[in-house]
Amino acid sequence: MPLDWFKSRGYRHFDLPVGEKFARKVMDPNFVIQHSFVPLLHYTKSEKRYKKCPKTGKRTITSKDRPIKYASHRDACILSFYASEMNKFLDAHYDAAGLSDSVLAYRALGRGNYDFSAEVLAFAKTHAPVTILAFDVSSFFDNLDHTLLKRRLKAVLGVTSLPEHWMRVFRAITAFHYVDMEELKANATFSSRLKENGRDRIASVEELKANGIKFHPNPELAKGHRRGIPQGTPISAAASNLYMIDFDEAARAFCDSIGALYRRYSDDILVICDPAHAAAAEAEIMDLIKAEKLDISPHKTERTEFTGTGAVAGKAAQYLGFALHEAGPAIRESSLARQWRKMKRAMRRTRKIAERNIASGKSTKAHTKRLYRRFAHLKVRDDEGVRIVRNFSSYGRRSASAFGGDEKITQQIKRFERAALREIQELKKIK
């Protein structure tokens, strides 16, 4: 059996990276049954969000904390294999149910977010006047009900009782334990290890126990709720799609009945319908999501109207990193601002390192090759011929092409590229 699902991971954990020899072992159910999963490693990823008020033009900054829990190398290898198996069953289900073009996230579809967004915009403009409804499921991964998840897993596997090896995987993502990274940093024994370079393991499970590191249980289970899976493991994404298979079928059937478009990307749900059906569509989605023991915040539901006049003014629908105006698309301001911040930060860091190394005699110039690869529209030659380096610049150009050569997106990207090149030229002047 091919190992196209396997990839070696470079992060540090409570074990060492594994290779193809171990990967072949995890395809044996008996090996998985005998395997003991170790605690996940948890950290909080904070993301700044910038929102512009359409009336005042002022920007507000908010922060969203996302709990990430990632698995050890051995556990991740097992979960990766079972994720690939789960995805095969899911793809077969989507094909049979006519849902392949409706469920977009975490699937090898050979298309990007710009393709999905371009399809949505084309539908909205072709069928205008329409109402675009965008729903956001609250605390999605934390609220996935274990009973429903297990029921759906048995359904796609075509069994009445889970085989023991699948049961072990199911328990690994429902009755999981984790170690908090901040508690490791606060521990004298492990804080110095975390600062070390290299790929040595942080600690063994025995060391963690001996030093009083707490193994936290699934927070929802600890509260007495049988729900919640970790966000960050190799199988988390596939499991979240599995959980939503009944919802997807029901939502798609309803949308088909009123001539509407249905799309779901993870916990983001999109419906485009005739304005006359908008209220009924919103109520239906709310009822269906409640049946899944999930919630949608009504105040987070966004409604955008396309009148069919191609009006330049009016609210844009925000979708997968793009602002979809009736007059045309653009890269979302927050997405663009994030890339500008990354670029500026990289330039400042390069300048600081260059000035320090030049002053100490370690270097005579600023090294900018990596900056070109990250931020410029760059072509390179390799064994396969000439190709364009994949970065934000090339992503933006592919996006413009997907939208039919959109000028607005092209302008946004070229402005970014010019700014990056100016910064690089300034760095070259450092002596």
C-alpha positions in Angstrom: 0.0 0.0 0.0 1.4 3.4 -0.9 2.4 5.9 1.8 1.0 9.0 0.1 -0.7 9.9 3.4 2.5 9.9 5.4 4.7 12.9 6.1 7.5 13.3 8.6 7.0 16.1 11.1 9.7 18.3 12.5 8.3 19.7 15.7 9.4 18.5 19.1 7.1 16.4 21.3 7.2 13.6 23.8 8.8 11.2 21.3 11.1 11.4 18.3 10.1 11.8 14.6 9.2 8.5 12.8 9.9 7.3 9.3 8.4 5.0 6.7 9.2 1.9 8.6 6.9 2.9 11.5 4.3 4.2 9.0 4.0 0.8 7.5 3.4 -0.7 10.9 0.4 1.6 11.7 -1.5 0.1 8.7 -1.8 -3.1 10.8 -4.9 -3.0 13.0 -3.3 -5.2 15.6 -0.4 -2.8 16.0 -2.9 0.1 16.6 -4.8 -2.0 19.1 -1.6 -2.5 21.1 -0.5 1.2 20.9 -0.7 3.5 23.8 -1.5 7.1 22.9 0.3 9.8 24.9 -1.0 13.3 25.9 -1.4 16.0 23.3 0.6 19.2 23.6 -1.5 22.3 23.9 -0.8 26.0 23.2 -3.1 28.9 22.4 -2.8 30.6 19.0 -3.8 34.2 19.1 -4.9 35.9 15.9 -5.4 39.7 15.6 -8.5 40.6 13.6 -8.9 44.0 12.0 -12.4 45.2 11.2 -13.3 48.5 9.4 -16.6 50.2 10.3 -18.3 51.0 7.1 -19.9 54.2 8.5 -17.0 55.8 10.3 -14.1 54.2 8.5 -12.3 53.5 11.8 -10.6 50.1 12.3 -11.1 48.1 15.5 -8.7 45.4 16.6 -9.9 42.2 18.3 -8.0 39.1 19.2 -9.3 35.6 18.8 -7.7 32.8 20.8 -7.6 29.3 19.2 -6.7 26.3 21.3 -4.3 24.0 19.4 -3.5 20.5 20.5 -1.1 18.5 18.5 -0.2 14.8 18.7 3.2 13.1 19.3 5.0 11.8 16.2 3.8 8.2 16.7 0.3 9.2 17.5 0.2 11.7 14.6 1.3 8.9 12.2 -1.5 6.6 13.3 -4.1 9.4 13.1 -2.8 10.5 9.7 -3.4 7.0 8.3 -6.9 6.8 9.8 -7.7 10.3 8.5 -6.8 9.1 5.0 -9.0 6.1 5.4 -11.8 8.2 6.8 -11.5 10.6 3.9 -11.9 7.8 1.4 -15.1 6.8 3.0 -16.3 10.4 3.1 -15.4 11.0 -0.6 -17.4 7.9 -1.6 -20.3 9.2 0.5 -20.2 12.7 -1.0 -20.1 11.2 -4.5 -23.1 9.0 -3.8 -25.1 11.8 -2.1 -24.2 14.5 -4.7 -22.3 16.6 -2.2 -18.9 16.7 -3.7 -19.2 20.3 -4.8 -20.9 21.4 -1.5 -18.3 20.3 1.1 -15.1 22.1 0.5 -12.7 22.1 3.5 -10.0 19.6 4.2 -10.4 17.7 0.9 -8.0 17.0 -1.9 -10.2 18.6 -4.6 -7.3 20.1 -6.7 -8.8 23.6 -6.3 -8.1 26.6 -4.1 -10.2 29.0 -2.1 -10.1 31.4 -5.0 -11.8 28.8 -7.2 -14.5 28.2 -4.6 -15.0 32.0 -4.1 -15.2 32.6 -7.9 -17.9 30.0 -8.2 -19.9 31.6 -5.4 -19.6 35.1 -7.0 -20.5 33.8 -10.4 -23.7 32.1 -9.0 -24.7 35.2 -7.1 -24.3 37.5 -10.1 -26.0 35.1 -12.5 -29.0 34.6 -10.3 -29.3 38.1 -8.8 -31.3 39.5 -7.1 -30.1 37.2 -4.3 -29.5 37.2 -0.6 -26.2 35.7 0.5 -26.4 34.2 4.0 -23.1 33.4 5.8 -23.3 31.4 9.1 -20.6 30.7 11.6 -20.9 27.7 13.9 -20.0 28.6 17.5 -17.0 26.7 19.1 -17.3 24.0 16.4 -14.6 21.5 17.5 -15.4 21.9 21.2 -19.0 21.0 20.7 -18.9 18.0 18.5 -21.1 15.4 20.3 -19.4 12.1 20.8 -22.5 9.9 20.4 -23.4 11.5 17.1 -19.7 11.3 15.9 -19.5 7.6 16.7 -22.9 7.0 15.0 -21.7 8.6 11.8 -18.4 6.8 11.9 -20.2 3.5 12.1 -22.5 4.6 9.2 -19.6 5.4 6.8 -17.7 2.2 7.8 -20.9 0.2 7.2 -20.8 -1.5 10.6 -23.0 -1.8 13.7 -20.1 -1.9 16.1 -16.8 -0.2 15.7 -13.8 -2.5 15.2 -11.4 -2.3 18.1 -8.7 -0.4 16.1 -11.1 2.3 15.0 -12.4 2.4 18.6 -8.9 3.2 19.8 -8.6 6.0 17.3 -12.0 7.3 18.3 -11.0 7.4 22.0 -7.8 9.1 21.1 -9.7 12.2 19.9 -12.6 12.1 22.4 -11.2 10.9 25.7 -7.9 12.7 25.1 -5.5 14.2 27.6 -3.1 17.1 27.1 -0.2 18.9 28.6 -0.2 22.7 28.6 2.9 24.2 27.0 2.9 27.1 29.5 3.1 24.7 32.4 6.1 23.1 30.7 7.8 26.5 30.3 7.1 27.2 34.0 8.8 24.0 35.1 12.6 24.3 35.8 13.3 20.9 34.4 11.7 21.4 31.0 11.9 25.2 30.4 15.6 24.9 29.4 14.9 21.9 27.2 12.3 23.8 25.3 14.9 26.5 24.4 17.2 23.9 22.9 17.6 23.5 19.1 17.4 20.1 17.5 14.8 17.4 17.4 15.3 15.7 20.7 12.1 14.9 22.5 11.0 17.3 25.2 10.5 14.6 27.8 9.2 11.1 28.2 5.8 10.5 29.7 7.5 9.0 32.8 9.6 12.2 33.2 6.5 14.3 33.0 4.7 12.4 35.7 7.8 12.4 37.9 8.0 16.2 37.7 4.4 16.7 38.5 3.2 17.9 35.1 -0.6 17.6 35.0 -2.3 15.6 32.3 -5.5 17.6 31.6 -8.5 15.7 30.4 -10.8 16.8 27.6 -12.3 20.0 29.1 -15.8 19.1 28.0 -15.6 15.6 29.4 -14.3 17.1 32.7 -17.5 19.2 32.8 -19.7 16.1 32.4 -20.4 16.7 28.6 -19.6 13.9 26.1 -18.5 16.3 23.4 -15.4 18.0 22.0 -12.4 16.9 19.9 -9.0 18.6 19.8 -8.3 21.1 17.0 -4.8 20.4 15.6 -4.5 16.6 15.2 -4.2 15.0 11.7 -7.6 13.5 12.0 -9.5 16.5 13.5 -10.5 17.9 10.1 -11.8 14.7 8.7 -13.7 14.0 11.9 -15.4 17.4 11.7 -16.5 16.7 8.1 -17.7 13.2 9.2 -19.8 14.8 12.0 -21.6 17.0 9.5 -22.7 14.4 6.9 -26.4 14.4 7.9 -26.5 18.2 8.1 -24.9 18.5 4.7 -27.4 16.2 3.1 -30.4 17.9 4.7 -29.1 21.4 4.0 -28.3 20.6 0.4 -31.7 19.0 -0.1 -33.5 22.1 1.2 -31.4 24.5 -0.9 -32.0 22.4 -4.0 -35.8 22.6 -3.3 -35.7 26.4 -3.4 -33.1 26.8 -6.2 -30.4 28.0 -3.7 -26.6 27.3 -3.6 -25.3 25.5 -0.5 -21.6 25.5 0.5 -19.8 24.5 3.7 -16.2 25.1 4.5 -15.5 23.6 8.0 -17.7 25.7 10.4 -18.5 28.4 7.7 -21.9 27.8 6.0 -23.0 29.7 3.0 -26.4 29.8 1.3 -27.3 32.0 -1.7 -31.0 32.2 -2.5 -33.8 34.3 -3.8 -34.6 37.1 -1.3 -38.1 35.8 -1.0 -36.7 32.5 0.5 -34.0 34.1 2.7 -36.0 34.1 6.0 -37.1 30.4 5.5 -33.5 29.4 4.5 -32.1 31.1 7.7 -34.7 29.4 9.9 -34.0 26.0 8.2 -30.2 26.2 8.7 -30.8 27.2 12.4 -33.1 24.2 13.0 -30.8 21.8 11.2 -27.7 22.9 13.2 -29.6 22.5 16.5 -30.4 18.9 15.5 -26.6 18.4 15.4 -26.3 19.8 19.0 -24.5 22.8 17.7 -25.2 26.5 17.8 -25.0 29.4 15.3 -24.8 32.9 16.8 -27.5 35.0 15.1 -25.5 38.2 15.5 -22.7 36.6 13.6 -24.9 35.6 10.6 -24.1 38.0 7.8 -26.6 38.9 5.1 -25.6 40.5 1.8 -27.9 41.6 -1.0 -27.0 41.4 -4.7 -29.5 43.5 -6.6 -28.6 42.5 -10.1 -27.7 46.0 -11.1 -23.9 45.5 -10.6 -23.9 48.3 -8.1 -20.4 49.4 -6.8 -21.8 50.6 -3.5 -23.2 48.2 -0.9 -21.9 45.6 1.5 -19.6 42.9 0.3 -20.0 39.2 1.2 -16.9 38.0 3.1 -15.9 34.5 1.9 -12.7 32.5 2.2 -10.4 35.5 2.4 -12.2 37.5 -0.4 -14.6 40.4 -0.3 -17.3 39.6 -2.9 -18.8 42.8 -4.2 -21.6 42.8 -6.8 -19.3 44.9 -9.0 -16.4 42.5 -8.5 -14.1 40.7 -6.0 -11.1 41.9 -4.0 -8.8 40.2 -1.5 -10.3 40.8 1.9 -8.7 43.8 3.7 -7.9 41.7 6.8 -6.2 39.0 4.7 -4.2 41.6 2.8 -3.2 43.5 6.0 -2.0 40.2 7.6 0.4 39.7 4.6 1.6 43.3 4.8 2.4 42.9 8.5 4.3 39.7 7.8 6.3 41.4 5.1 7.1 44.5 7.2 8.1 42.2 10.1 10.4 40.1 7.9 12.1 43.3 6.5 12.7 44.7 10.0 14.1 41.4 11.2 16.5 41.2 8.2 17.6 44.7 8.7 18.3 44.1 12.4 20.3 41.0 11.7 22.2 42.6 8.8 23.2 45.6 10.8 24.4 43.4 13.7 26.4 41.1 11.5 28.0 43.9 9.5 29.0 45.7 12.6 30.6 42.5 14.0 32.3 41.7 10.7 30.4 38.5 10.2 28.9 39.8 6.9 29.3 42.6 4.4 25.6 42.9 3.3 22.0 42.1 4.0 21.0 38.6 2.7 17.7 39.1 0.8 17.3 35.9 -1.2 14.8 34.5 1.2 12.8 37.7 1.1 12.5 37.5 -2.7 11.2 34.0 -2.5 8.6 35.0 0.2 7.3 38.3 -1.2 8.2 38.8 -4.8 6.8 37.5 -8.1 9.6 35.2 -8.8 10.4 32.5 -11.4 13.0 29.8 -10.8 14.4 27.0 -12.9 14.6 23.5 -11.6 14.5 19.9 -12.9 11.0 20.4 -14.1 11.7 23.6 -16.0 10.8 27.2 -15.2 8.1 27.6 -12.5 6.7 30.4 -10.4 7.6 30.3 -6.7 4.5 29.7 -4.6 3.9 32.6 -2.1 1.3 35.2 -1.4 2.2 37.0 -4.6 1.6 33.9 -6.8 -1.5 33.1 -4.8 -2.9 36.6 -5.5 -2.2 36.2 -9.2 -3.9 32.8 -9.4 -6.8 34.4 -7.5 -7.1 37.2 -10.1 -7.0 34.5 -12.9 -9.7 32.4 -11.2 -12.0 35.5 -11.1 -11.4 36.1 -14.8 -8.4 38.3 -14.7 -9.9 40.7 -12.1 -8.2 44.1 -12.1 -8.8 44.9 -8.5 -7.0 41.9 -7.2 -4.2 42.4 -9.6 -3.8 46.0 -8.4 -3.7 44.8 -4.8 -1.0 42.2 -5.5 1.1 44.5 -7.6 1.0 47.2 -5.0 2.2 44.6 -2.4 5.0 43.4 -4.7 6.2 46.9 -5.4 6.4 47.7 -1.7 8.3 44.5 -1.0 10.8 45.2 -3.8 11.3 48.8 -2.5 12.0 47.4 1.0 14.5 44.9 -0.4 16.3 47.5 -2.4 16.7 49.6 0.8 18.1 46.6 2.6 20.8 46.2 -0.1 22.1 49.7 0.6 23.1 48.7 4.2 26.9 48.7 4.5 
